[in-house]
Amino acid sequence: MKTRIITGSIFALIMAGFLLPGYKFPALPLLLFFLVNIFGGREVYRVVIAKFNLSLRGLSLLWSVIFLTALIPCGGNTLIDRSLAQLGIFAICALTLLFFSTIILACIHGTSALTPAVAVNSAGLYTAFPCAVAVVLLTAVPDGFYWLLIAVFSPWVSDVSAYFTGFYLGKRKLIPQISPKKTVAGFIGGLVGTMIVMAVAYKFMVAALYGSGSDSPYYTIIIGSFIGAILSIASQFGDWLASVIKRETGVKDFGTLLPGHGGIMDRFDSVMFTLPATLLIVLLLAAIK
């Protein structure tokens, strides 16, 4: 427990050092997700290729850097146009890499390697796509830095709320075949806790950026609660997918870089889902205004 607390405290300070100055120095959060994609992606890639005994030299490195294609500036007069254009460039590059590397692996190892080849490439896409979304939030979305903070910190709110609710009230198991410790009460607690925190956070964010009279307070509370609900569900789904991958590959943690916590992806598994969910929310809000 002592090791876990020390590691967690150091990790929190490092995260704050990368993220909090990000409004004036966006290169810092970009560097953070570059490192997450390199080290976290490598962790997932390692456990998947160990499961299928299948690899292609240099493939992990390509998946580690391909998310940077989302940095390519694109034209567009609206938030939606710019975001989708930058994400579209990444998607074209990522799918091209996926198709070509899959067929190369199948040619090297035989047609029986087709399914494992897709799994190995999916391991790369698992981290590259959310990190590309982080790039889009920072470069194509006005005030996207604040949305990035919401995407990164909402899983922590959901996890803490779910943990304490499940600890005190959890009796009925939610998904015992995937994660025996998850309970229905924990899921609901994470959902409600994140809705409350996001309702307050969104109200303050709108007031700080656009003025207190920009929207009805009831409207901002409703929208904030909606954001919290979506991000809590996304966060918990991300956690569940990571549990499925680890259970299927026979590992307890993705890595050992963070003593007491596991690897990088053991800390960012939920963020991999809240990042795309956050961008979808931003695009939806832009479309209805």
N, C-alpha and C positions, 0 to 999 in steps of 0.2 A: 504493500500500500504506500509506503514512504517513497519508493522508487517511482510509483505511478504519479504521486502528487508532484514530486520534483520535476519529472519529465513533462507533466501537464502544464506546470507553471512556466517552464522554459519555452515550451511550445506556444503557449498563449502570448508570451512576450515577443517571440519571433513573428507570430502572425500579426500582432499589433504593429510591429516595426515595418512590416511589408505593406499593411493595408491602410493604417490610419493616415500616413502622409500621402496616400494615393491620389487625393483630390488635386494636389498641386504637382505631384510627381507620379503620373500614371505608369511610368516605367517600372516602379516598384511592384505594384500588384501584377503587372504583366510578367515580371521576372518570377514572382511567386508561382504563377500558374505554369510558367515554363518549367520550373523545377518540379512542381507537382506532376506534370505530364511526363517528365523524364524519369523521376524516381518511382512515382506511383504506377505509371504505365509499365515500367520494367518489372515491378513486383507482380502485377497481374499477368504479364506476359510470361514470367518465369514459372508461375504455378500452372498455367495452362499448357505450356509446352512440356512441362514435366508430366502432366496427365496424359497427353497425347503422343509424347516422344517425337515431336515434330517441330522443326525450326528452319528459318532461312536467315543466313548471315546478313545483318544490317537492317532487317525488317523492323526490329524494335526501335532502332534509331530513327528510321523514317517516320514511324508513327509518333515518335516523340517530338518531331519538329514540324510535322505537316500542319498542325493547328495554326502555325504562324502565317499560313496563307490567308487567314481571316483578317490579317493586318493590311492586306492590299486595299488601298482606297478605291472606293467606287462612287460613281455619280448617284444622284438621287436627291430630290427636293424634300422628301419626308423621312421621318424616322423609320417607317416601315420599309421604304424603298432601300435606304442605306443598309439597314440591318439584314434584310433578306439577300441583298446583293453580295455583301461580304460573306455571309454564311453560305451563300450559293457557291462562291469560289472555293471555299473549303470543302463543301460537299462534293463538287466535281473532282477535286484533287484526291479526296479521301476514297471515294468510290472507285476512281481509276486505280489507286494503289491496291484497294481491296480486290478488285477483279483480276488485275495482273498478277499479284502475289499469290492469290488463290490458285490460279491455273498453273503458275510456275511450281508451286508446292505439289500440286496434283501430278504434274509431269515428272517431277523428281521422285516422288514416293509412290506413284500409282493412283488409280482412280479411287481406291479405298481411302485415300487421304483427303478426299474432297471435304467431307464433314469436319474432320479435325482442322483442315486449313481455314475453313470459315470461322471456326471457333478461335483459332490463333489470331486471325485478323480482327475478329470482334473484340478481342482483348485490347488491341490497340485503339480501336474506335471508341471503346468504353471510356477511356480517359481523354482522347484527343478531341472528341466532339464537345464535351462540356467545357474544356479549356478554350476551344474556339469560340464558344458562346461568351465566355468571360471577356475575350478580346473584343467581341462585338459590343458588349455592354459598355466597355471602357472607351471605345473609339467611335461608335456610331449612334449611341443613345445619349441625348442631353441629360446631364446629371446621372449618367449611368453608374458613376462611382457609388452613389448611394444605393442603387439597386443591387450592385455587386455585394455591398456590405450586407444587405438583407438576405441575399442568396447564401452567403457564407455563414452568417450567424443564426439564421432561422433553424437549421438543423440542431444547433446547440440548445436552443430554446425547446424544441420539440423533444430532444433526447432527455433533457433534464426533467421536463414535465412528465414525460412518459415513464421515466425511471421511478420517480417518487410516487406517482399515482399507482403504478403497477406494484411497487413495493408494499404500499399500505392497503391497497384495495384489490390487487390483482389475484383472481382465483381461477377464472376461466381462461384456458390457453387459447391463443389466437391462431398460431401456425406452428403447432408442435413438430410437424414433419420437417420444418425448415429451421426454426429457432425456438426451442422448448421454453425459453424464459419469457418470450413475448406473450402478453396477456391482452384481453379485450379492454380491460380498464386502462392499461398503459397506452393503448392506441388512442382511446378516447381522451385520456388526460393530455397526451401530446398534442392532439388536435385542438382541444379547448385552450390549453396553455398558450399555444402558438397564435391562435386567433386573438386572444386577449392582448398579448404583447405586440403583435403586428398592428392591431387596431390603434393602439397608443402610439407606436413608432411611426406609422404612416401618417397619423394626424399631425405629429410634430414635424415630420419630413415635409409635408405639404405646406404647413405654416412657415417653416424656415425658408423654403425655396420660392414659394409663390405668394406668401402673405396669408394671414389668418382669415381674410375674407374671400379667398379665392374659391372655396367650395363650402357647402353646408357642412357643419360639424357632423351631422348625422350621416351624410353621404360619405365622408372620409372614414368614419368608424365602420360603416358597412363594407366599404371597399377594402379597408385594412383587415377586417375580419375574414373577408373572402380570400385575400392574399395569404393570410395566415393558414387558413384551411387547406388551400392548394399546396402551399409549401410544406406543411406538416405531412400531408399525404405523400408528396414527392420524396420528402426526407426519409420517411419510414419505408417506402418502396425501395429507395436506394440502399437502405440498410438490409432489407430482405434479399435483394439481388446479390449483395456481397456475401450474405450468409449462404445463399444457394451455391455460389461459385466456390466458396471455401469448403463447404460440405462435399461438393462434387469432386473437388480436387484433393480432398483429404488433408487440408491444412487448418490450423487453428487461427493463424493470422497471416496476412499477406507478406509481412516482413518483420524485421527486428530492429529497425532504425530507431524506433521510439520505445525504449525499455518500459515495460508495464502497459504499453498501449498497442504494440505491434508495429506495423509499418505505416507508411504515408497513406496508403489507401484505406487503412483501418480508421483513419481520422477524416478522410475526404470521401468515403463511399456515399454518404448522403448528399454531399455537396454536388456530386456528379449528376444528381437528379434535380436538385433545387436550382442549379444554374439554368438549364433549359426551361424549367417551369417558370422561372423569373422572367426570362426573355419573352415567353409566350404571354405572360401577364402584361408586360410592358406593351407588346404589340396589340393586345386586346384593348387595353386602356386607350392607346393612341387611336385605334380604329373607331371607338365609340364616342370619342370627344369631337 
